[in-house]
Amino acid sequence: MLLEYLFWCVLAAIVYVYLGYPLAIVLLSKLYRREIKVGGFEPSITILIAAYNEEVCIRKTIENKLDLNYPKERMEIIVISDASTDRTDEIVREFSGGCVRLIRQEPRNGKTAALNRAVQEAAGDILVFSDANSLYEKDALSHLVKNFHDPEVGYVTGKMVYANPDGAIIGDGCSSYMRYENFLRQHETKVGSVVGVDGGIDAVRKMLFQPMQPDHIPDFVLPLRVIEQGFRVAYEPMAVLREQTLKTSIDEYKMRVRVSLRSLWAIRDMISLLNIFKYGLFSLEFISHKILRYLAFMLIAGLYVLNLLLLRQGILYQVIFGLQTLFYLASYLGYRSDRAGTTNSLCKLPYYFVLINLAAAHAFVKFVKGTKQVIWAPRTG
């Protein structure tokens, strides 16, 4: 009897994490809506680009920012080279003399430390964070900053659109996951603030920026600190960033482990946001969207074990066990398809679902051991 009770509780928790919470936030967005007062707003901005050995893409990224529909006299671009050993610095210096300048961080100390240093020299009232391979659409910057017309808004994130020109199964899974996240962000904004953002197209009021520890993940910790200061974090779907997905499951897995590990440390450091009496609905969002999501691997594994122990308790348990097994078989077939370089549309979502939860489990083990990660190789984890 106890096992059956645990089984249904665990199943309900999993359904809530992936389906119940999205449905709840959509319903809340219809019943309790907080509009953002957008308007014509062109503050001075500083675009910050942290780069390590980005000679392949840094020129195209800078040219993309210079070509945006935003007054050049109100914009500066700072590239922070994290002790790059290729031609990154040389390429950036080619743009010197205008609104582009280079800061070199030596020795190498990671993206977060690079941003902390660059902000000290930034002149803009609004700080915009771009990855070294992030390509914005022409009006992305204008759409991003118009939200700061509302004095309650302290941080804005744009819409990440992943391109998958090679048709890789891992890329398809990543794109689907991003569409799911963007859906959540759109509705979270309507009720208050979003929980997760995209580091490639984010903006914050400079007065709200607080230096972070080198192991902190900026696009998680910084918006949470904006919430702590009483401001909203908004999602702007018209501010579009396009990036290519990672091409291999190994790189995607390593990236997911890194992001999950740094996020777990951030959750520990920002645990005060769980005070529902102070932060209200956002505390529930924080628990549902992030904490339960990163710990869902425990629920998923527990459900399968409990189901196995309950097989003799009736046909219902046998059917659910069969469905779970089919799901994991589909995931394995997706893995085999990915290794073979073929596309299997039926298996891509089960495969990606299992991959990100295995990565979360791996990160959790590292977290328990006290492991922290400050630096990494771009697009290889």
MOPE-V993996 format. One record per residue. N is the residue number from 0. PSI is psi in whole degrees, 0 to 359 (NA if undefined). OMEGA is omega as a letter, one per 20 degrees, with the letter a starting at -180 (none if undefined). Layout:
BEGIN
N,PSI,OMEGA
N,PSI,OMEGA
END
This chain:
BEGIN
0,319,r
1,319,r
2,320,r
3,318,r
4,315,r
5,318,a
6,311,a
7,329,r
8,317,r
9,317,r
10,318,r
11,321,r
12,318,r
13,316,r
14,322,r
15,315,a
16,314,a
17,340,a
18,316,a
19,314,r
20,311,r
21,318,r
22,321,r
23,318,a
24,328,r
25,316,r
26,315,r
27,324,a
28,339,r
29,331,a
30,330,a
31,91,a
32,130,r
33,102,a
34,149,r
35,130,a
36,85,r
37,158,r
38,174,r
39,117,a
40,119,a
41,72,r
42,167,r
43,138,a
44,153,r
45,122,r
46,122,a
47,126,a
48,108,r
49,133,a
50,140,r
51,113,r
52,60,a
53,33,a
54,336,a
55,326,a
56,348,a
57,324,r
58,313,a
59,324,r
60,316,r
61,316,r
62,323,r
63,318,a
64,323,r
65,339,a
66,3,a
67,152,r
68,78,r
69,141,a
70,121,a
71,332,a
72,350,r
73,17,a
74,139,r
75,154,a
76,123,r
77,121,r
78,124,r
79,108,r
80,120,a
81,68,a
82,45,r
83,145,a
84,3,r
85,211,a
86,13,a
87,307,a
88,317,a
89,318,a
90,317,a
91,320,a
92,337,r
93,337,a
94,0,a
95,152,a
96,342,r
97,229,a
98,8,a
99,134,r
100,159,a
101,137,r
102,131,r
103,126,r
104,121,a
105,127,i
106,176,a
107,132,a
108,13,r
109,167,a
110,316,a
111,315,r
112,324,r
113,317,r
114,318,r
115,316,a
116,316,a
117,325,a
118,328,r
119,334,a
120,358,a
121,137,a
122,342,a
123,150,r
124,334,r
125,130,r
126,128,r
127,129,a
128,125,r
129,144,r
130,165,a
131,346,r
132,16,a
133,125,r
134,118,a
135,150,r
136,159,a
137,316,a
138,11,a
139,316,a
140,316,r
141,318,r
142,323,a
143,311,a
144,345,a
145,336,r
146,337,a
147,357,r
148,332,r
149,118,a
150,344,r
151,345,a
152,127,a
153,342,a
154,138,a
155,136,r
156,146,a
157,194,a
158,120,r
159,124,r
160,117,a
161,133,r
162,140,a
163,66,a
164,334,a
165,349,r
166,22,a
167,144,a
168,325,r
169,327,r
170,321,r
171,319,r
172,318,r
173,317,r
174,318,r
175,319,r
176,320,a
177,323,r
178,322,r
179,315,r
180,317,r
181,324,r
182,315,r
183,316,a
184,321,a
185,317,a
186,330,r
187,322,r
188,323,a
189,335,a
190,353,r
191,273,a
192,151,r
193,159,a
194,317,a
195,148,a
196,173,r
197,121,a
198,346,a
199,343,a
200,76,a
201,156,r
202,146,r
203,148,r
204,130,a
205,325,a
206,343,a
207,351,a
208,133,r
209,131,r
210,143,a
211,160,r
212,148,a
213,331,a
214,356,r
215,147,r
216,113,a
217,318,a
218,11,r
219,312,a
220,314,a
221,313,r
222,327,r
223,324,r
224,330,r
225,320,r
226,315,r
227,327,a
228,3,r
229,15,a
230,164,a
231,153,r
232,120,a
233,155,r
234,130,a
235,101,a
236,344,r
237,347,r
238,96,a
239,132,r
240,135,r
241,129,r
242,155,r
243,143,r
244,161,r
245,148,a
246,339,a
247,151,r
248,330,r
249,313,r
250,319,r
251,318,r
252,314,r
253,320,r
254,317,a
255,323,r
256,314,a
257,311,a
258,317,a
259,318,a
260,312,a
261,328,r
262,323,r
263,319,r
264,323,r
265,319,r
266,317,r
267,317,a
268,336,a
269,27,a
270,340,r
271,339,a
272,354,r
273,0,r
274,94,a
275,334,a
276,336,r
277,320,a
278,358,r
279,232,a
280,326,a
281,325,r
282,319,r
283,322,r
284,316,a
285,316,r
286,313,a
287,315,a
288,327,a
289,300,a
290,309,r
291,327,r
292,315,a
293,338,r
294,5,a
295,334,a
296,327,r
297,317,r
298,318,a
299,314,r
300,318,r
301,322,r
302,318,a
303,318,r
304,313,r
305,319,r
306,319,r
307,320,a
308,342,a
309,13,a
310,329,a
311,1,a
312,4,r
313,169,a
314,326,a
315,315,a
316,325,r
317,320,r
318,314,a
319,321,r
320,320,r
321,320,r
322,319,r
323,316,a
324,319,r
325,321,r
326,314,a
327,331,r
328,319,r
329,322,r
330,317,r
331,320,r
332,324,r
333,320,r
334,315,r
335,321,r
336,318,r
337,318,r
338,328,a
339,352,a
340,23,r
341,170,a
342,133,r
343,98,a
344,333,a
345,337,a
346,352,a
347,320,a
348,315,r
349,320,a
350,313,a
351,323,r
352,313,a
353,320,a
354,312,a
355,331,r
356,327,r
357,321,r
358,320,r
359,321,r
360,317,r
361,316,r
362,322,a
363,320,r
364,316,r
365,319,r
366,315,r
367,326,r
368,351,r
369,13,a
370,137,r
371,152,r
372,123,a
373,317,a
374,160,r
375,167,r
376,127,a
377,135,r
378,14,r
379,14,r
380,NA,none
END
